[in-house]
């Protein structure tokens, strides 16, 4: 006799896997500084947030060539974030903001700077 209960449970598990359900901690990522400049502060906040919250660098310098892990509360189920980068020795008018980063799909962000175009950009993995 065919076991319908087993089939139903297997389909539910398969459906959750295929749907890519966000699980707490999925937004954690590694940030790499390959800009050629030191970074004073990095803020990462949900895109819908009205404030940036805490600085992930926490009063130390994030030097060119370094990497760090950005980790979020395990209770968070948010995937889409904005990131603000503030450089050592530069004013707020030089800050760079990246918007609507889907961190549930990104495990690594490498920041880069192009001196010819004066543009800060990033690569993701």
C-alpha positions as semicolon CSV with decimal commas, in nm:
position;residue;x (nm);y (nm);z (nm)
1;X;0,000;0,000;0,000
2;X;0,127;0,347;-0,092
3;X;0,221;0,572;0,203
4;X;0,058;0,912;0,128
5;X;0,173;1,066;0,458
6;X;0,538;0,999;0,372
7;X;0,490;1,141;0,021
8;X;0,325;1,457;0,157
9;X;0,608;1,517;0,408
10;X;0,873;1,457;0,140
11;X;0,705;1,707;-0,092
12;X;0,692;1,970;0,183
13;X;1,065;1,930;0,258
14;X;1,151;1,940;-0,114
15;X;0,936;2,249;-0,164
16;X;1,106;2,436;0,117
17;X;1,449;2,350;-0,025
18;X;1,360;2,460;-0,376
19;X;1,192;2,782;-0,265
20;X;1,514;2,901;-0,098
21;X;1,346;2,998;0,225
22;X;1,558;3,254;0,415
23;X;1,683;3,117;0,742
24;X;1,820;3,329;1,026
25;X;2,186;3,405;0,963
26;X;2,162;3,378;0,582
27;X;2,258;3,746;0,542
28;X;2,603;3,702;0,704
29;X;2,890;3,776;0,463
30;X;3,263;3,840;0,435
31;X;3,369;4,197;0,347
32;X;3,706;4,250;0,175
33;X;3,876;4,589;0,134
34;X;4,066;4,607;-0,197
35;X;4,015;4,981;-0,251
36;X;4,369;5,101;-0,181
37;X;4,236;5,308;0,111
38;X;4,161;5,245;0,477
39;X;3,798;5,245;0,587
40;X;3,687;5,414;0,908
41;X;3,335;5,275;0,937
42;X;3,092;5,038;0,768
43;X;2,721;5,041;0,836
44;X;2,487;4,773;0,704
45;X;2,115;4,814;0,767
46;X;1,794;4,674;0,623
47;X;1,696;4,872;0,312
48;X;1,369;4,982;0,473
49;X;1,544;5,111;0,789
50;X;1,547;5,481;0,870
51;X;1,879;5,460;1,061
52;X;2,215;5,296;0,999
53;X;2,253;5,140;1,344
54;X;2,595;5,034;1,468
55;X;2,932;5,059;1,297
56;X;3,063;4,710;1,217
57;X;3,426;4,827;1,234
58;X;3,381;4,951;1,592
59;X;3,642;5,227;1,626
60;X;3,928;5,051;1,453
61;X;4,060;5,095;1,102
62;X;3,968;4,845;0,830
63;X;4,288;4,855;0,628
64;X;4,329;4,793;0,258
65;X;4,379;4,420;0,200
66;X;4,195;4,312;0,515
67;X;3,875;4,111;0,535
68;X;3,614;4,081;0,807
69;X;3,300;3,882;0,875
70;X;2,975;4,079;0,899
71;X;2,725;3,886;1,109
72;X;2,366;3,967;1,192
73;X;2,133;3,866;1,471
74;X;2,022;3,507;1,429
75;X;1,665;3,629;1,484
76;X;1,674;3,843;1,170
77;X;1,496;3,718;0,860
78;X;1,583;4,018;0,641
79;X;1,777;3,967;0,316
80;X;1,790;4,309;0,145
81;X;2,031;4,560;0,299
82;X;2,204;4,891;0,224
83;X;2,572;4,949;0,309
84;X;2,744;5,280;0,391
85;X;3,126;5,308;0,375
86;X;3,318;5,598;0,535
87;X;3,688;5,643;0,457
88;X;3,969;5,730;0,702
89;X;4,061;6,098;0,661
90;X;3,768;6,193;0,435
91;X;3,444;6,379;0,504
92;X;3,088;6,254;0,476
93;X;3,068;6,394;0,120
94;X;3,309;6,115;0,017
95;X;3,100;5,836;0,175
96;X;2,978;5,560;-0,056
97;X;2,638;5,395;-0,025
98;X;2,540;5,067;-0,190
99;X;2,167;5,001;-0,196
100;X;1,945;4,694;-0,209
101;X;2,207;4,423;-0,163
102;X;2,040;4,081;-0,136
103;X;2,272;3,937;0,128
104;X;2,092;3,602;0,133
105;X;2,241;3,547;-0,213
106;X;2,585;3,699;-0,142
107;X;2,855;3,535;0,073
108;X;3,140;3,776;-0,004
109;X;3,165;4,142;-0,105
110;X;3,499;4,278;-0,226
111;X;3,515;4,658;-0,231
112;X;3,726;4,812;-0,510
113;X;3,817;5,163;-0,626
114;X;3,901;5,280;-0,977
115;X;4,126;5,589;-0,961
116;X;4,072;5,675;-1,329
117;X;3,695;5,699;-1,295
118;X;3,692;5,796;-0,924
119;X;3,438;5,520;-0,868
120;X;3,401;5,276;-0,580
121;X;3,238;4,948;-0,676
122;X;3,220;4,588;-0,556
123;X;3,241;4,228;-0,671
124;X;3,029;3,957;-0,512
125;X;3,046;3,584;-0,467
